[in-house]
Amino acid sequence: MADDDTPLNFEFDTRAVRAGTLRTPFGEHSEALFLTSSFVFDSAAQAAERFSGADEGYVYSRFTNPTVRMFEQRLASLEGAEDCLATASGMSAIMATCLATLKSGDHVVCAANVFGATVQLFSTVLARFGIGVSYVDSVDPAAWRAAAIPGTKLMFCETPSNPLMEITDLQAFAALGRDIGAITVVDNCFCTPVAQRPLEFGVDAVIHSATKYLDGQGRVLGGAVLGSRRFIREQVLPVLRTTGPSLSPFNAWVLLKGLETLGVRMRAQSASALQLARWLDTHAGVERVHFPGLESHPQAALCARQQSLPGAVVSFEVAGDTPASARANAWRVIDRVRLMSITANLGDTRTTITHPATTTHGRISAEARERAGIREGLIRVAVGLESIGDLEHDLEHALAT
């Protein structure tokens, strides 16, 4: 099999379509789908070399598969990373990174505003193995430094955050990690490499839930870890090879197709999200809008410096005299939409709407939600590719009460 010649100096959209392409002697134009669990060797000696790593050929699809490798190489090209390792989901990408870098007695500093399952991973699963965690206000560089201790080995954030769209200063984040000797990891799910490339700011590793925008149509699960070739091959790959949170070749093939349209989709969805956020910002039934593309967002200037697009997720709050009434009002709005899909997934071509306090962050404690600023009146909309006029009309109907 041979690689397509797709150098880094090609523009983003070209690499999204062609980077990492491998062709068999059949000369197929579209990427081949290799649905095989194992690979045949020419000899016992070759098998020994493959298993030892002396020969870089394919061995077993738990950790080496041509279709999966095409996805890894294409995403690495887009993210500006030396290497990439694909996983079964975004959460398995985070877990593999943790297993690759942490041991009992180590400490993690994590942004308080991360995805609920990430909080569960750090606070519940890793805690069983003697790994400590401190949560900090992600927008305050001083808070990150104050939380660091001699045992801090990993710093983790997602920016923009889910669901409040708060922005972490990546340059300061990376600099602190270097100062204290901790690996810095950024979940780049909301921006994708179309809008933001954290490695350019000195961050050590990037996480993706490929389930979201990289696929773009809500079809399959997938994840990825990206960073230096040494980090990926020497630290993360042994974890994947042994524990097996592997991306299936079929899902990798679907994700390759998703990457081809990533730039087109992200630009269109981000433009619609900005228009919807501005419309919501003037609506009498909306108490507050969270979107970094708005001039009123407290970190609008930082967003403009480190992101080329504001993203396609808009969160807004409806009022209530009590938390219970705020929840009732938020649920009423969600239940009255007729076009948007009521689901917690995001990154789809179809606009989705959800109540974070009882879905994406429903399994974390009330104290953790309060710490993250996720109130009962908060609603999250992940903007798709429908007509913006139709989306506004749908929310106008939902907010009428």
FENKA-V76966 format. One record per residue. RES is the residue in one letter. SS is DSSP state (a for helix, b for strand, c for the rest). PHI is phi in radians with two decimals (NA if undefined). D_CENTER is the distance of its C-alpha to the mean C-alpha in Angstrom with 2 decimals. Layout:
BEGIN
res & ss & phi & d_center
RES & SS & PHI & D_CENTER
RES & SS & PHI & D_CENTER
END
This chain:
BEGIN
res & ss & phi & d_center
M & c & NA & 30.82
A & b & -2.20 & 30.16
D & b & -1.49 & 27.25
D & c & -1.19 & 27.19
D & c & -1.46 & 27.97
T & c & -2.18 & 24.90
P & c & -1.20 & 25.08
L & c & -1.14 & 22.56
N & c & -1.38 & 25.00
F & c & -1.21 & 24.34
E & c & -1.27 & 22.34
F & a & -0.96 & 18.69
D & a & -1.13 & 19.61
T & a & -1.20 & 22.10
R & a & -1.16 & 19.80
A & a & -1.10 & 17.29
V & a & -1.61 & 20.33
R & a & -2.09 & 22.21
A & c & -1.08 & 20.54
G & c & 1.34 & 20.83
T & c & -1.20 & 23.29
L & b & -1.99 & 25.76
R & b & -2.09 & 29.04
T & c & -1.46 & 31.57
P & c & -1.05 & 35.32
F & c & -1.29 & 35.22
G & c & 1.26 & 33.60
E & c & -1.08 & 31.10
H & c & -1.46 & 29.37
S & c & -1.36 & 26.24
E & c & -1.05 & 24.17
A & c & -1.37 & 25.93
L & c & -1.82 & 24.58
F & c & -1.76 & 25.81
L & c & -1.57 & 26.21
T & c & -2.48 & 27.96
S & c & -1.49 & 27.60
S & b & -2.39 & 29.80
F & c & -2.30 & 31.49
V & c & -1.61 & 35.21
F & c & -1.87 & 36.75
D & c & -1.26 & 39.89
S & c & -2.79 & 41.48
A & a & -1.11 & 41.24
A & a & -1.12 & 40.93
Q & a & -1.12 & 37.91
A & a & -1.03 & 36.29
A & a & -1.09 & 36.97
E & a & -1.17 & 35.47
R & a & -1.12 & 32.26
F & a & -1.17 & 31.89
S & a & -1.41 & 32.70
G & c & 1.65 & 30.26
A & c & -1.16 & 33.17
D & c & -1.95 & 32.41
E & c & -1.46 & 28.82
G & c & -1.19 & 29.38
Y & c & -1.42 & 27.76
V & c & -2.13 & 28.73
Y & b & -2.73 & 26.87
S & c & -1.23 & 23.82
R & c & -1.14 & 22.28
F & c & -2.50 & 21.31
T & c & -2.50 & 22.82
N & c & -2.62 & 22.80
P & a & -1.05 & 23.40
T & a & -1.18 & 21.07
V & a & -1.10 & 18.13
R & a & -1.15 & 19.23
M & a & -1.06 & 19.29
F & a & -1.08 & 15.63
E & a & -1.06 & 14.92
Q & a & -1.21 & 17.37
R & a & -1.17 & 16.25
L & a & -1.14 & 12.62
A & a & -1.05 & 14.22
S & a & -1.07 & 16.61
L & a & -1.23 & 14.23
E & a & -1.48 & 12.27
G & c & 1.28 & 15.74
A & c & -1.78 & 15.38
E & c & -1.21 & 18.43
D & b & -2.72 & 16.86
C & b & -2.59 & 14.02
L & b & -2.26 & 14.12
A & b & -1.49 & 12.70
T & b & -2.34 & 12.49
A & c & -1.24 & 13.21
S & c & -2.83 & 9.97
G & a & -1.11 & 6.70
M & a & -1.14 & 9.33
S & a & -1.21 & 11.73
A & a & -1.15 & 9.77
I & a & -1.14 & 9.92
M & a & -1.09 & 13.45
A & a & -1.07 & 14.57
T & a & -1.13 & 13.73
C & a & -1.13 & 15.69
L & a & -1.13 & 18.48
A & a & -1.35 & 18.73
T & a & -2.14 & 19.28
L & c & -2.08 & 20.83
K & c & -2.47 & 24.19
S & c & -0.99 & 26.37
G & c & 1.70 & 27.36
D & c & -1.35 & 24.32
H & b & -2.31 & 22.51
V & b & -2.04 & 18.96
V & b & -1.89 & 18.38
C & b & -2.22 & 15.33
A & b & -1.10 & 14.55
A & c & -1.25 & 16.21
N & c & -1.78 & 13.83
V & c & -1.42 & 10.76
F & c & -0.95 & 9.89
G & a & -0.99 & 13.21
A & a & -1.14 & 12.58
T & a & -1.17 & 11.41
V & a & -1.05 & 14.70
Q & a & -1.05 & 16.54
L & a & -1.07 & 15.51
F & a & -1.24 & 16.75
S & a & -1.44 & 19.67
T & a & -1.93 & 20.97
V & a & -1.26 & 20.15
L & a & -1.20 & 20.21
A & a & -1.07 & 23.04
R & a & -1.12 & 25.22
F & a & -1.85 & 25.23
G & c & 1.34 & 26.33
I & c & -1.79 & 23.14
G & b & -1.59 & 23.20
V & b & -2.51 & 20.62
S & b & -2.14 & 21.19
Y & b & -1.84 & 19.14
V & b & -2.31 & 19.60
D & c & -1.21 & 19.39
S & c & -1.14 & 16.45
V & c & -1.53 & 18.39
D & c & -1.95 & 21.47
P & a & -1.00 & 21.70
A & a & -1.15 & 24.90
A & a & -1.16 & 23.31
W & a & -1.08 & 21.07
R & a & -1.14 & 24.27
A & a & -1.14 & 26.37
A & a & -1.44 & 24.20
A & c & -1.25 & 24.30
I & c & -2.24 & 27.02
P & c & -0.98 & 28.53
G & c & -1.55 & 26.47
T & b & -1.22 & 23.05
K & b & -2.02 & 21.22
L & b & -2.56 & 17.51
M & b & -2.09 & 15.79
F & b & -2.35 & 12.28
C & b & -2.62 & 10.52
E & b & -2.16 & 7.63
T & c & -2.56 & 9.09
P & c & -1.11 & 9.88
S & c & -1.46 & 9.98
N & c & -1.88 & 9.94
P & c & -1.98 & 12.57
L & c & -1.56 & 14.86
M & c & 1.01 & 13.12
E & c & -1.48 & 14.52
I & c & -1.93 & 14.16
T & c & -1.64 & 14.47
D & c & -1.27 & 16.96
L & a & -1.19 & 15.31
Q & a & -1.15 & 18.77
A & a & -1.17 & 20.29
F & a & -1.05 & 17.49
A & a & -1.17 & 17.95
A & a & -1.11 & 21.70
L & a & -1.12 & 22.00
G & a & -1.01 & 20.26
R & a & -1.13 & 22.84
D & a & -1.10 & 25.61
I & a & -1.76 & 25.12
G & c & 1.31 & 24.08
A & c & -1.88 & 20.67
I & b & -1.25 & 17.59
T & b & -1.81 & 14.93
V & b & -2.22 & 11.26
V & b & -2.15 & 8.44
D & b & -1.42 & 4.80
N & c & -1.81 & 4.44
C & c & -1.06 & 2.16
F & c & -1.23 & 5.77
C & c & -1.62 & 7.77
T & a & 1.09 & 7.17
P & a & -1.15 & 10.18
V & a & -1.10 & 12.47
A & a & -1.83 & 12.32
Q & c & -2.80 & 11.40
R & c & -2.25 & 11.91
P & a & -1.00 & 11.84
L & a & -1.07 & 14.14
E & a & -1.18 & 16.76
F & a & -1.70 & 17.15
G & c & 1.69 & 17.98
V & c & -1.16 & 14.87
D & c & -1.41 & 15.32
A & b & -2.52 & 12.05
V & b & -2.11 & 8.48
I & b & -1.94 & 5.83
H & b & -2.27 & 3.72
S & b & -1.60 & 4.23
A & c & -1.16 & 6.89
T & c & -0.98 & 8.51
K & c & -1.52 & 7.31
Y & c & -1.18 & 8.38
L & c & -1.08 & 9.03
D & c & -1.30 & 11.56
G & c & 1.56 & 12.29
Q & c & -2.34 & 15.06
G & c & 1.09 & 14.05
R & c & -1.74 & 15.95
V & c & -2.43 & 14.38
L & c & -1.67 & 11.98
G & c & -3.06 & 10.27
G & b & -2.64 & 8.06
A & b & -2.80 & 8.74
V & b & -2.08 & 9.97
L & b & -2.26 & 11.55
G & b & 3.09 & 14.49
S & c & -1.21 & 18.25
R & a & -1.07 & 20.19
R & a & -1.12 & 22.00
F & a & -1.09 & 19.07
I & a & -1.19 & 17.49
R & a & -1.36 & 20.94
E & a & -1.62 & 22.82
Q & a & -1.95 & 20.49
V & a & -1.46 & 17.54
L & a & -1.01 & 19.49
P & a & -1.02 & 22.32
V & a & -1.18 & 20.12
L & a & -1.09 & 18.68
R & a & -1.08 & 22.21
T & a & -1.52 & 23.78
T & a & -1.62 & 21.54
G & c & 1.39 & 20.32
P & c & -1.39 & 16.74
S & c & -1.54 & 17.09
L & c & -1.40 & 15.55
S & c & -1.26 & 18.49
P & a & -1.00 & 20.08
F & a & -1.11 & 20.22
N & a & -1.10 & 16.50
A & a & -1.08 & 16.08
W & a & -1.13 & 18.76
V & a & -1.11 & 17.17
L & a & -1.16 & 13.89
L & a & -1.03 & 16.28
K & a & -1.14 & 17.87
G & a & -1.12 & 14.72
L & a & -1.08 & 14.06
E & a & -1.06 & 17.66
T & c & -1.92 & 17.15
L & a & -1.00 & 13.72
G & a & -1.09 & 15.61
V & a & -1.08 & 18.14
R & a & -1.15 & 15.90
M & a & -1.11 & 13.67
R & a & -1.17 & 16.94
A & a & -1.19 & 18.74
Q & a & -1.19 & 16.30
S & a & -1.15 & 15.86
A & a & -1.12 & 19.66
S & a & -1.18 & 20.25
A & a & -1.10 & 18.03
L & a & -1.09 & 20.09
Q & a & -1.12 & 23.24
L & a & -1.17 & 22.40
A & a & -1.09 & 21.55
R & a & -1.15 & 24.89
W & a & -1.16 & 26.69
L & a & -1.11 & 25.41
D & a & -1.12 & 26.34
T & c & -1.83 & 29.92
H & c & -1.45 & 30.16
A & c & -1.13 & 32.69
G & c & -1.50 & 30.88
V & c & -1.94 & 27.73
E & c & -1.45 & 27.94
R & b & -2.78 & 24.89
V & b & -2.06 & 21.94
H & b & -1.97 & 18.63
F & c & -2.79 & 17.32
P & c & -1.21 & 17.11
G & c & -1.42 & 18.99
L & c & -1.37 & 22.02
E & c & -1.09 & 24.71
S & c & -1.40 & 25.14
H & c & -1.14 & 21.71
P & c & -1.07 & 22.58
Q & c & -2.10 & 20.12
A & a & -1.04 & 20.67
A & a & -1.18 & 22.25
L & a & -1.13 & 19.48
C & a & -1.01 & 16.95
A & a & -1.13 & 19.48
R & a & -1.32 & 19.84
Q & a & -1.94 & 16.36
Q & c & -2.15 & 14.74
S & c & -1.56 & 16.61
L & c & -2.41 & 15.42
P & c & -1.37 & 14.84
G & c & 1.76 & 12.17
A & c & -2.16 & 13.04
V & b & -1.97 & 12.70
V & b & -2.13 & 16.05
S & b & -2.02 & 17.26
F & b & -2.53 & 20.97
E & b & -2.07 & 23.58
V & c & -1.90 & 26.89
A & c & -1.40 & 29.80
G & c & -2.94 & 31.70
D & c & -1.21 & 34.65
T & c & -2.38 & 33.09
P & a & -0.98 & 29.67
A & a & -1.15 & 31.05
S & a & -1.25 & 32.19
A & a & -1.13 & 28.93
R & a & -1.11 & 27.14
A & a & -1.05 & 29.90
N & a & -1.17 & 29.54
A & a & -1.14 & 25.77
W & a & -1.10 & 26.34
R & a & -1.10 & 29.21
V & a & -1.08 & 27.15
I & a & -1.08 & 24.52
D & a & -1.21 & 27.39
R & a & -1.61 & 29.17
V & c & -1.20 & 26.62
R & c & -2.05 & 27.95
L & c & -1.85 & 25.48
M & c & -1.16 & 21.99
S & b & -1.57 & 20.63
I & b & -1.46 & 20.49
T & c & -2.74 & 17.40
A & c & -1.49 & 14.36
N & c & -1.24 & 11.97
L & c & -2.54 & 10.49
G & c & 1.51 & 9.89
D & c & -1.53 & 13.36
T & c & -1.20 & 16.43
R & c & -1.70 & 18.07
T & c & -1.12 & 17.65
T & b & -2.10 & 16.76
I & b & -2.42 & 18.08
T & b & -2.67 & 17.86
H & c & -1.87 & 19.37
P & a & -0.98 & 16.76
A & a & -1.08 & 19.61
T & a & -2.03 & 20.71
T & c & -2.19 & 17.67
T & c & -1.08 & 14.14
H & c & -2.08 & 15.98
G & c & -1.28 & 19.28
R & c & -1.66 & 19.57
I & c & -1.57 & 19.39
S & c & -1.21 & 22.67
A & a & -1.04 & 24.10
E & a & -1.15 & 24.38
A & a & -1.16 & 20.69
R & a & -1.13 & 20.02
E & a & -1.11 & 22.79
R & a & -1.07 & 21.47
A & a & -1.50 & 18.14
G & c & 1.38 & 20.24
I & c & -1.62 & 19.24
R & c & -1.65 & 22.63
E & c & -1.21 & 24.23
G & c & -1.56 & 24.68
L & b & -1.45 & 21.02
I & b & -2.20 & 19.70
R & b & -1.98 & 16.28
V & b & -2.08 & 16.44
A & b & -1.76 & 13.75
V & c & -1.33 & 16.05
G & c & -1.75 & 16.78
L & c & -1.92 & 19.51
E & c & -1.20 & 22.57
S & c & -1.04 & 25.31
I & a & -1.11 & 24.57
G & a & -1.09 & 28.13
D & a & -1.19 & 27.57
L & a & -1.16 & 24.54
E & a & -1.11 & 26.65
H & a & -1.11 & 29.55
D & a & -1.12 & 27.59
L & a & -1.28 & 26.52
E & a & -1.06 & 30.05
H & a & -1.10 & 31.49
A & a & -1.19 & 29.14
L & c & -1.55 & 29.92
A & c & -1.07 & 33.63
T & c & -1.59 & 34.49
END
